[in-house]
Amino acid sequence: MKIRFKVFMILISIVATLPAQTYVVDAGHSSFQSKVIRFGVVPVVGRFSDVSGEVTFEKGDLNKTTASITIKTDSYRANNEAGENAIKSAAFLNVAEFPEIQFELTSLTGEEDNYRAKGTLEIHGVKKEIECPVSIIGPSIDLPTKKQSVGIMGSLTIDRTSFDVGREMKLPNGMTIIDNSVNIDFVILGLAQQ
């Protein structure tokens, strides 16, 4: 048992020093979660579960980092069928005409536990430059698959109207029906394909 543990620790140390590696997004362990305030009371929490793409990362040379992420808009779920259908309709995401959300990384800067990612986010056919903090764990060995892996977590806030996702919505008394600000939290697990 001790020998196996030592071998495993050696493998982890080797992986940590490997050159830039390309990882494929594992959809089963990756998601984008959105939160937007409804009627000024509580947030509606939704989740996009169909996430794909590739990430290249080398801890020692961030200039080699790349990322291309695709989110299928029809994969939005919010535990409320009527609400889901409304978000997917032409009034908001219009999934029939815009079936994907795209993100392309342009740069990664900072140090471990304090990275900042910049890139181009395309929603509803509108492209905007964004920047957000991210945490990157790894590279390390993913125990279930025995593959080299990297974990990426982050969050950002966007104005949905700047992407033409719906319009500003208020009641006659001025109360906001659906807030313009959307908080997005994301988790990505990338697995090396060899």
C-alpha positions as CSV (number, residue, x, y, z in Angstrom):
1,M,0.0,0.0,0.0
2,K,2.8,2.4,0.9
3,I,4.6,1.7,-2.4
4,R,1.4,2.4,-4.4
5,F,1.0,5.7,-2.5
6,K,4.6,6.7,-3.2
7,V,4.2,5.9,-6.9
8,F,1.0,7.9,-7.0
9,M,2.7,10.9,-5.4
10,I,5.6,10.7,-7.9
11,L,3.1,10.7,-10.8
12,I,1.5,13.8,-9.4
13,S,4.8,15.6,-9.1
14,I,5.7,14.6,-12.7
15,V,2.3,15.9,-14.0
16,A,2.9,19.2,-12.2
17,T,6.0,19.9,-14.3
18,L,4.7,18.8,-17.7
19,P,4.7,21.2,-20.6
20,A,1.5,22.8,-22.0
21,Q,-1.3,20.2,-22.3
22,T,-4.6,20.4,-24.1
23,Y,-7.6,19.3,-22.0
24,V,-11.1,18.4,-23.3
25,V,-14.0,19.7,-21.3
26,D,-15.7,16.9,-19.4
27,A,-19.4,17.8,-19.8
28,G,-20.5,15.6,-16.9
29,H,-18.5,17.7,-14.4
30,S,-18.7,21.1,-16.0
31,S,-21.5,23.7,-15.9
32,F,-22.4,27.4,-16.1
33,Q,-24.9,28.6,-13.5
34,S,-26.8,31.9,-13.9
35,K,-28.6,34.0,-11.2
36,V,-30.8,36.9,-11.9
37,I,-33.1,38.7,-9.4
38,R,-36.8,38.3,-10.1
39,F,-39.3,41.0,-8.8
40,G,-36.6,42.4,-6.6
41,V,-37.0,39.5,-4.2
42,V,-35.1,36.3,-4.9
43,P,-32.8,35.2,-7.7
44,V,-33.8,32.7,-10.4
45,V,-31.1,30.2,-10.6
46,G,-30.5,28.4,-13.9
47,R,-27.9,26.0,-15.2
48,F,-26.5,25.3,-18.6
49,S,-25.4,21.6,-18.5
50,D,-24.2,21.1,-22.1
51,V,-20.7,22.5,-22.1
52,S,-17.9,21.5,-24.5
53,G,-14.5,22.8,-25.6
54,E,-10.8,22.6,-25.1
55,V,-8.3,24.3,-22.7
56,T,-4.5,24.4,-23.1
57,F,-2.7,25.2,-19.9
58,E,0.9,25.3,-18.7
59,K,1.4,26.7,-15.2
60,G,4.9,27.9,-15.9
61,D,4.0,29.8,-19.1
62,L,0.6,31.4,-19.1
63,N,1.2,32.8,-22.6
64,K,0.5,29.3,-23.8
65,T,-2.9,29.2,-22.3
66,T,-5.9,29.0,-24.6
67,A,-9.5,28.2,-24.1
68,S,-12.5,27.7,-26.4
69,I,-15.8,27.0,-24.7
70,T,-19.2,26.3,-26.2
71,I,-22.5,26.3,-24.3
72,K,-25.7,24.9,-25.8
73,T,-28.5,27.4,-24.9
74,D,-31.2,24.7,-25.1
75,S,-29.5,23.0,-22.1
76,Y,-30.8,25.7,-19.8
77,R,-32.7,24.3,-16.8
78,A,-34.2,26.2,-13.8
79,N,-36.5,23.6,-12.1
80,N,-39.4,25.5,-13.6
81,E,-40.6,24.5,-17.0
82,A,-42.5,27.8,-17.7
83,G,-39.5,29.8,-16.7
84,E,-37.2,27.7,-18.7
85,N,-39.4,28.1,-21.8
86,A,-39.5,31.9,-21.3
87,I,-35.7,32.2,-21.1
88,K,-35.3,30.0,-24.2
89,S,-37.9,32.0,-26.2
90,A,-37.3,34.8,-28.7
91,A,-37.9,37.2,-25.8
92,F,-34.6,36.3,-24.2
93,L,-32.0,33.7,-25.4
94,N,-33.9,32.8,-28.6
95,V,-32.3,29.3,-28.7
96,A,-33.9,28.5,-32.1
97,E,-31.8,31.3,-33.7
98,F,-28.9,31.4,-31.3
99,P,-28.2,27.8,-30.2
100,E,-24.8,28.5,-28.7
101,I,-22.9,30.7,-26.4
102,Q,-19.2,31.0,-27.2
103,F,-16.2,32.1,-25.2
104,E,-12.6,32.5,-26.6
105,L,-9.8,33.2,-24.1
106,T,-7.4,36.0,-25.2
107,S,-5.1,36.1,-22.2
108,L,-4.5,34.7,-18.7
109,T,-2.5,36.7,-16.2
110,G,-1.7,36.7,-12.5
111,E,-0.4,34.0,-10.2
112,E,-1.7,30.8,-8.7
113,D,-5.0,31.4,-6.8
114,N,-5.1,34.9,-8.3
115,Y,-5.5,34.5,-12.1
116,R,-7.5,36.8,-14.3
117,A,-8.9,35.7,-17.6
118,K,-9.8,38.0,-20.5
119,G,-11.7,36.9,-23.6
120,T,-14.5,37.3,-26.0
121,L,-18.0,36.3,-24.9
122,E,-20.7,35.8,-27.6
123,I,-24.3,35.6,-26.5
124,H,-27.3,36.1,-28.8
125,G,-25.0,37.0,-31.7
126,V,-23.4,39.9,-29.7
127,K,-19.6,39.8,-28.9
128,K,-18.2,41.6,-25.8
129,E,-14.8,41.6,-24.2
130,I,-15.0,40.4,-20.6
131,E,-12.6,39.9,-17.7
132,C,-13.0,37.8,-14.6
133,P,-11.1,36.2,-11.8
134,V,-10.5,32.4,-12.1
135,S,-9.0,29.7,-9.9
136,I,-7.1,26.9,-11.6
137,I,-6.4,23.6,-9.8
138,G,-3.9,21.3,-11.3
139,P,-2.6,19.8,-13.4
140,S,-3.1,16.7,-11.4
141,I,-4.3,13.1,-11.9
142,D,-8.1,12.6,-12.0
143,L,-8.6,9.5,-9.9
144,P,-11.7,8.0,-11.6
145,T,-10.2,8.3,-15.1
146,K,-6.5,8.1,-14.3
147,K,-6.0,11.0,-16.7
148,Q,-4.2,14.3,-16.3
149,S,-6.7,16.9,-15.4
150,V,-7.2,20.6,-14.6
151,G,-10.1,22.3,-12.8
152,I,-11.2,25.8,-13.5
153,M,-13.7,27.9,-11.5
154,G,-14.7,31.5,-11.8
155,S,-17.5,34.0,-11.8
156,L,-18.6,37.2,-13.5
157,T,-21.5,39.6,-13.9
158,I,-22.9,40.7,-17.2
159,D,-25.6,43.1,-18.3
160,R,-28.0,40.9,-20.3
161,T,-29.4,43.9,-22.2
162,S,-25.9,44.7,-23.6
163,F,-26.1,41.3,-25.3
164,D,-29.6,42.0,-26.6
165,V,-31.0,39.4,-24.3
166,G,-34.5,40.8,-23.6
167,R,-35.2,44.4,-22.7
168,E,-35.3,46.4,-19.5
169,M,-38.5,45.1,-17.8
170,K,-40.3,47.2,-15.1
171,L,-43.9,47.4,-13.7
172,P,-45.8,50.7,-13.9
173,N,-44.8,51.4,-10.3
174,G,-41.1,51.1,-11.2
175,M,-40.4,47.7,-9.7
176,T,-38.0,45.7,-11.8
177,I,-39.5,42.5,-13.1
178,I,-36.2,40.9,-14.1
179,D,-32.9,42.5,-13.2
180,N,-30.5,43.4,-16.0
181,S,-27.5,42.1,-14.1
182,V,-26.8,38.3,-14.4
183,N,-24.3,36.6,-12.2
184,I,-22.6,33.6,-13.8
185,D,-20.6,31.0,-11.9
186,F,-18.8,28.3,-13.8
187,V,-17.0,25.1,-13.1
188,I,-14.9,23.3,-15.8
189,L,-13.1,20.0,-15.6
190,G,-10.7,19.4,-18.3
191,L,-9.3,15.9,-19.1
192,A,-6.2,15.3,-21.1
193,Q,-6.9,13.2,-24.2
194,Q,-3.9,10.9,-25.1
